[in-house]
Amino acid sequence: MNTTLPLGQGWRMALDPEDEGRSAGWMSGEGPPEGVPVSLPAVAERYAPDSQGHVWFAVTFMVDALPPDGRALLEFDGAAFEMEAWLNGAHLGQHQGRRAHCVMDGSETLREGANLLTVRMPRSSNAGLTGLWGPARLRLRPALHLRSVRVQPDPRRARLAVEVEASGPGQVQLRIEGTEHAYSGEPGPLHMPFPGFSPWRPDEPVLYTLRCVLTDQDGAPADERTIVFGMREFTVKDGRFHLNGRPFYVKAVQFAPEPRHYLAAFEDPASLRRLAGEARDSGFNMLWTAGGPLPPGMTAMASELGLLVCQEAARVTRATAGVKAHDRATVRALVERDQAEASVVMWTAGLAAPQGLDQSGERKAWARELALELREQDPGRVIVGAVMDSPRAGPEAPCLRAFSQEWGIMEFLPGRAPAPPDKASRAILDSLGSPGALMMLQGLGAGGVDSLTAALARYKQEGADDAPEAARLRELWRAIQSGFNARRLETSFGSFSSFAAAAQAAQAEAAAPLLESARANPRTGGYVYAALTGAGERHGAGILQPWGEPKPVAKALRALQAPLRPAVTLEKRNLLAREEGRVTVTLINETRLEGQVDLSLQVIGPTGQMLWKKKRAVKLTRTGQILWEGQVAG
């Protein structure tokens, strides 16, 4: 049977700024001569943020016995960006990809006793954070073993499509744990009936475990694998997203998995779960990744928490042969890593930021071709291509529905506004979108300066005052403090802490009119809020502080993103005594509830007295329907 040896502990990391390690033979013998002890996940920038050249990772592990005629596979759950590996001095191969899963065959060089595994990675300012972003392991497989098991839920037919690839002839036994459902057949495409299942959805993220056992010709178990999955279907239909056959309004928050200021959080799985939990608790139903896919393991957390994920599979920078090979490898590895995750419902494969990059038609054509290749590898998810300007409707992207190769269009329109938002901004959000088209608002929300002094105090409290991310935060703090003093803002706010608190309050205040306008617009299929966390040029855009504590806007969003809610629009916010102002109450009804409810409106004065009230029975209808409109006395 399959034996697994975890390789997460006992690593050391060595810098190679002059690229001498290869010629010096660091891949054999004792490995690199010096190194910093690390455990996986491990990222070079955490220990040496300004170093150049290459970085080496090495670990020595023991193997008691080798499987006869079997295979020895070394698996890395998240390798970024480029990597090559050696086992006992023998070259295993190369890998390219952003935190992507990769497998290398060490069958010919693994030996009983001590073994040395070395990994070499080039450092590049354009490649993101360099290192091993997830666990590693050695799998010892028998001669007859499972090469891959891919699962595709089919809720409409109440079955599970399972594609099994084995190293030789045998029988496949499938069983869904905790149920009576079982199925058997030969390796290849199998369709397992699964009646009576519970669908996976955000409010009830039901997950199942499929056990796949491969037996030999005599019926003896040779290899097995378990896969966690959820029964769900997500697609685009009639200009709307649909989950399990019902319209679904996307409330996504952008999440950049590689902000350098928060590097420590991504080396701690508990921190990842807290971040995902804060997104869910703030009312979001989707994580929309930018700058790279989620770190290894976070998609599984999202599946457990009931969060959907729009995963960035590739960001096309150029259309050269080398870049194309890298993009293909990245897409393949990510699909293999996340193919069974219930949370991952969309892939994006678009163009990178245009500054200094090739703007030719070749790059756009390659982005489109890559999206089609992604469709071949993963037929059951929505795929969004490169966002480009359209003279018809502004920014839009080609879109492929699940199980379709016919291109549709998704409009991506800007939703950013000042804090507090002005009347013009709200009017624009009310009217954006083309009739019948799928439209998403991108970057909705306003910024609010982080509490930098509190964050720096926390680094000191945790004994991480010398960490690279703390140093960068101090540099940012000095720059902001200089601007604060130069503008004499202390005369208005007293201190920077008071200024940050005021900015965060304005961020929270801006959320209500922005989200209500966006959600009341019947042409929107959803929105992507500015950011879960903010770093670099997006500093302050997040709803969380640097250590993950929620800002005031997070609490406001929790109420604002309720599925059934009246949106109140005031024509004028400052009224004189006894002056009247026009008020419009619009229904937000994501779940399409029907029936009759009581609507109560009140105007409360500064001392708590009631100045005006109205109560009436209203009928619940579709989103965007006006429930009441009239004059209110101040």
N, C-alpha and C positions, 0 to 999 in steps of 0.2 A: 504494500500500500504506500501511498504518498507520505513522506516524512518531511516536516518543515522545521528548519533551524532558524530562529529569529537572529538577525544581525543588527540590532539597534544600539547595542552598547559596546564600549571598548574601542571606539574609533579615535584616531588622532588626525589633526589637520595641520598641514605644512604649507607655507607660502613658497612660491618659486618665481620671484619677480624677474629673474634673468633667464627663465626657461632652461635651467640646467638639469632638472630632475630626470628627464628621459635619458640624456647622454650619461648621467651619473648612475643610472640603473636603479632608480628609486622603486621601480615596479617589482623588484626581486630582492632576495636576501632578507634583510631586516626592514625593508621599506624605507620611507623618508627618514633621514638621520635625526630630525627633531620634529616636534609637533605639539599642538595644543590638544589636550584630551577633550573630546566632544562625544555627544550622544545624538542619535538621529531623532528628529530632523535637525540638521545643522547647516547654517548659511554662513559663508565666509565673511560677509560684511558685518556680521555681529561681532567678530573678533578682530578684524583688520579692515575697517571701512574704506581706507584710502590706498590700499595696496593695489599693485598692477601685476601683469604677467599671468601666471597660472597658480592654481591652488590644487593640492593633493589631499585626498582622504585615504586612510589605510586602516585595516582591521585584520587581526589574526584570530582565527577561529579553529576549533577542533572538530574533526569528524571521526566517529568511532568505527563505522563500517560503510562500505560503498555498496549500492544495490547492483546485483549481477545483471549485466546487459542493460542497465537503466540509464537514466539521464539525470544530470545535475544542473539545475537551472537557477541562476542568480537573478532575483527580482528586485527592482527598485521602484517604489511607489511614486516617487516624485523627484526626477532629476532635471536640473535647470542650470545651464541652458544647453551647452555642448559638453559631452563627456566621452571619455574612452576608459576602458577598464582592462586590468590584467589580473589573472589568477596564478599565483606562484611563478610570476615572470612571463607567462604566456598571454599574448594579446587576445582578449575576448571579443572586442568589437567596439563600435562607436555608436553614439546616440545623440539625437538633437530633439529638443522640445522644451516647452515651458512647463516645468513641474510635471512632466508627463511620465506615465508608467512605462518601464522598459524591462525586457527580459534578455539575458545573455546566457549562452550555453557554455558551461564549464565542465562538461562531461569528460573531456579528454585530458584535463589537467588537474582535476580534483584528486586528492590523495587522502589516505587514512592518516590521522594524526593532525599536525598543525598545518594550516593553509593561510597564505597571505593574499588578501584581496586589496588592490589599490585602484583608485579612481583619480583621473586627472581632468581638470576643467579649466578652460581659459577664462580670465576675467575681462569683462568688457562693460564700459559704461552704458552701452546701448542694449545690453542683454538682460538687464534686470538683476535680481539677486542670484548669486552663484552658490550652488550647493545641492545637498540632498534633502529635499523638502518633505520626505516621508520615510516610513520604515523600509528596511531592506530585509531580505530573507534568502535562505538557500532551500530549494525544494529538491528532494531526492525522489525521483520517480522511477517506477519499475519499467521494464521494457514495453509493456502494454500500459498506456496511460492516456489520460484526457489531455488533449492539446488546447481545446477551448470549449466553453459552454456559453452560448448566447441566448438570452431570454427576451421574448417580445410578448408582452401582455396583449390579449385580444378580448377586451371586455364585451364587445358587441356579440361575438360568437361564444362567449363564456368558455374560453379556452386559453391555453398558454402555448405559444409557438417557441420551440426549443431547438436550437441548431447545435448539434454535438459533433465535434471533430476529435477523433481518436487516432493513436499512432498505429493501430492495427485492427483486425476484425475482432468483434466481441459483441456483447449485449449491453444495452443501457437500461438501467432501472431508475425511474423517476418517482419521487414521492414528495408531496407538499406536507411538511411537518405540521403536526397538530390537526391534520384533517385525514379523511379516509381516501383521498385522491392519490392514485398511483397509476403509472403507465410504463410500458416497456417497449423496446424496439431496437433496431440496429442503429449505429452512429449515422448521423445525417439529420435531415429536417424531421422533427417530431411535432405532432399536434396533440397536446394533452388536454382532454376535457376538464373544465373546472367550474361546474355549476354551483350556484349558491355562494359565490364569493362575496366579500364585502369590498366595495371600491375604495381606493385610496383618494382622499381629498383633504384639504387643509384642516377642516374641523375634526376629521377622524382619519388620521394617516395610518390606515391599517396596512401592515407589512407582513409578508409571508416569506418562508424559507423553503427553497427548493433544494432537495438533496438528489444529486446525480451520481449514481454508482455504476462504474464500468466493470463488467465481469468477463472472464476469459471463456474459452470454448467449453471448459468443464464447469462453468458456473461459479468459479471462485472469484471473490472481489479482487480487482487489480488496482483500482484507483477510484477516488471519489472527490466531489466538490460540492460546496453549498453556496447558494446565491440568494441574497435577500432581494425581494421585488415587491412592487405594489401593482394592483390591477387598476390602471387608469389610462385614459385616452385624452390627449390634448391636441387641439388642432385649430384651424381658422375656418370660419364658415359665415357667409353673409355679412362680411365686414366686422366680425366679432371673434374674439377668442372663445373656444368652447372646451370645457372640462367635463369629461364623462357625459357628453351629449347635451350639456346645458350651457347657456351663455355664461362667460366668466370674465369679470372685470379685473384687469391686472393692476395691482397696487404694488409696484416694485420700488426698491431702493437700490441705488447704485453702490456697488461694493468693489473697491480696488484691493485685491489681495496682497499687493506688494508695497504699500507705503512704508518707506524706510523708518519713519518715526515710530511706527508701531510694530517693528520687527519682532520684538519679544513675544507679542501676543500670538504670532503664528508658529512659534515653537512650542506652544502649550495647548494641547487639544481642549482643555477645559476653557481656555480663553476663547477659542473658536466657537465652542458651544454657547458661551455667554453672549458673544457678538450676534450669532444667529438668533438666539432667544430674545435679545433686545429688539431685533428687527421684527420678529413675530409679535412681541408684546406691544410694539408701537403701532400695530395695525397693518403692517405690510404682509403680503402673501407671496412675494417673490424677491429673490436676490438677483440683481442684474449685474453680472460681472463686467469689469472694464480693466484693461491692462493685463489680462491673463485670466486663466480659469481659477476656480476655487482650489485652495490647498488640498492635498490628499486627506481624505477622511471627512471633509466638511460637507460634501454632497450627501454622505450617509447621515450626518447629523441633521441636515435639512430634510431628508426623507422622514426621519423620526419625528421631527418637530412640525411637519406639515407645511414646510416652505417650498414653493416652487423655485426653480433655478433656471435663469437664462445664462448659459455658459458660453464664454468667449472661446471658440475653438481655434481661431486663427485671426491674425491682424496682418494683412498683406502690406509689406513695405516696398518690395520690388518684385520684378517678374523674371529675375535671372534664374538659370538652371539650378544653382546652389540653393537659392531661397525657396524655389518651388519644391526641391527635395526635402528641405527642412519643414515647410508647411505641410507637406503630405505626411511626413513622419509624425508631426505633432498631432494632426487630426486623427491619424490611425490610433495613436497611443491613447488619446483622450476618449475616443469612442470605446476602445477596449476597456478603459478604466471605469467609465461611467455608464456603460450601455444598459445595465440593469437597474440603475438608480431611479426610483419613482420621482424624485424631486426634479431631475433634469428633464425639462420639457421643451427647451429651445436651445439651438446653437446659433451663434453669430460668426460669420466669416466675412469680415469687411476690410476696408482700407485703413491704414494707420494715419496718424495726423500728417498733413501734407507738407509741413515745413521741411524744405531741403530734400524731399523725396521725389522719386520719379512720378510725374503726373500724366504719363502717356496712357493711351488706350490699352496698352498691353497689361498694365497693372490692374485696370478695371476688368479686363477680359479674364485675367488669371483669378481674380477674386470670384468671378461668376463661375469659372470652371471648377474652382476649389469647392464652392458650395454644392455643385452637382456631384463631385466626388464624395463629399460628405453625405449627400443623400444616398448614394449607393451603399455606403457603409452603415448608415443608420436610417432606415426607411420610415421609422415611426415617430420622428420628432419634427417640429417646425424648424425651419432654417431661414435665417435672415441674412441677406447678402450685404454688399457695400452700400452705405448711405451716400447718395449723390443729390445734387441740386436738380430740381425739376422746374422748368418754367411754368408748369401747370399748377403745382401745389407747394413748391418749396422742397425742402429735404425729404427724400423718400428712398426706400430700399426695396429691392426685389425680395420676394418672400415665397417659400415653398411650404405648402400645407403638409401635414403628416401623410405619408403614403401617396405622395403626388410628385410629379416632375414638371408640373405646369406652373409657370411663374405668375405670382400675383404681386400686388404692390402694398407696402406698408408705409404710411406717411409718418415721418419723424419730425415733429414740429417743436420749436423751443418753448419751454414753459417757465424760464427764469424771469424773475421780476424783482423790483426793489422792495426793501422792507421799510415801512409798510407799503404794500402794493398800491399804486394809484388807480384811478378809475379807468384809465386807458388800458392798463395791463389786464384788469379784470374783463373789460369788454372784449379784448383780443382773445382771452382764454374761452370766453363764452361762445365765440363764433368760429374758432379754428376748425379745420377739417373739411373734407369733401364728402358730399352725400354718398353713402354706399361704400366708402373706402375704409379700410382698417387704419385708424390713426392713433399714434402714441405721442404723448407729450414727454419731451426729454428734458431733464435737468430742472424739473419743477422744484420750487422752493427758494429760500433766501439764506444767506450765510449768517453766522453768529460766532464771533471770536471765541476760541477756546480759552479755558482758564489755565493759562500757561504756568503761572506761579504755583498753582495747586498741583499741576502735573509734575513740575520739577521737584516739588517737595515730596511727591510720592516716589519718584525715582530714588531720592536720598533715603527715604524711609525703607525702601526695599533693598538698600545696599547696592543699587545699580547706578549710582551717580556718575560713574566713569563709562557707562555704556555708550556706544556710538549714537544711539537714538536720543539719549539724554543730551549729548553734546550738540546735536543738530537742533534740538528744541531750545537749548540755551542760546544758540546763534540766532534762531528765529526770534526769541524773546528780546534779545538786545536790539535787533533791527526794528521790531515793533515799538519797543520802548523809546528808541531814538525818534521815530516818527511821532509818537505820542507827545514827547517833550517839545519837539520842534514846532508842533501845531498848538502848543499850550492848551492841550485838552484837559489838563488838570483843573483849569478854571471852570470847566463845565461839569466834569465828572469826579473831581477830587483825586482819584487814583485810577490806575489801569484796571484793577480788579472791579471797580465800580463801572468802568467803561465796558469791560467784558460782560458783566451782568446785564447792563442795559442793552448791549448788542444781542445777547442771547434771548432777552425778553422780546426784542423786536423780531427776532427770527421766529419765535413761537407765535407772536401776534400775526405775523404775515402768513402763517400756515393756513389759518381758517379761510380767509377770502380766496387764496390761491386754490386750495383743494376743493372748496365748494364750487368755485367757478368751473374748474376742470371737470369735476364729477357731474355737475349739472348739465354739461354739454353732451347731448345725446350722441354726438358723432365720435366721441372718444372711446377707444377700446381699453384705455388704461393710461398709466403714466409711470415715469421713472423719476422718483424723488432724487434730489441733488446727490446726496451721499450718506452712507452709514457712518463712515469715518472720513475725516479730511486730513490731507497732508500735501506738502509742496504747494503748488499753485492753487490747490483746492483747500488750503488750510481754512478752517472755520466753517466749511460747507456741511460738515457732518452733523448728525443728530446726537452723536456720542462724543464725549471728551477723550483725550489721548489714552487714558487708562480704561476706557469702556464705560465710564459712568454716563448715564443719560443726561442730556441737556433738557431745559424746560420744554423745548419743542417736541421731545419724544412723548411726554405725557399728553401734550395737546394733540398730537397725531393719533394717539390711541382712540380718543373720542371722535376726532374728525373723520376717521376711516371706518366707522361703523357701517355695516352694509345697508341699513335703513336709517335715513337721516334727512331732516329738513334743512335746506341751505337758505340762509337769510342774506339778502342783498339790500343794503341801504344806499339810496341815491345820494344822500348827504349825511356825513357822520357828526358834524358839529351843528347843533340846532340852538337857536335862541329860545328864551322862555315863550311857551305857547306857539312856537313855530312848528309847522307841519313838514314832514319829509316822507317821500315815497319809499315803500318797503315792498319787496317781492320775495315770496317764499316758494322755493322750487324743491321738488321731491327728488331725493336720491334713493333709488330702490334697486340695488344690485340683484337681490334674490327674487325680484318680481313677485313680491307678496301681494295678495289681493285682499280686499275687504274695506271696511270703514273704520276710521279712527278719529279721535278728537284732537284738534289742533288748537293750542293755547298760545297766544301772543301777549307779552307784557312789556311795558316800559317802566323801568325802575330808576328812580332818581338817586342823586348822590348820597342822600341820607337814608336810603332804603325804602322810601315811600313809593307806592305804585302810582304812576302818572297816567297810565293808559293800559287798557286790556281788551282783548277780544278772544272769543272762543267759538269754534264752529266745528261741525262734523265734516270730514273730507273723505273722499274715496281714494284709496291707494291705486295709483296707475304706474305707468312706466317712468323711468328716469327722465328728467327734463320737463315734466309736467308742472305747470304753475299751480300751487295749492291755494295761494291767496296773494292778492296784490291790492294795495291801497295806501291811504295816507295815515301817518302816525303822528300824534301830537307830542311835542317835547315839553 
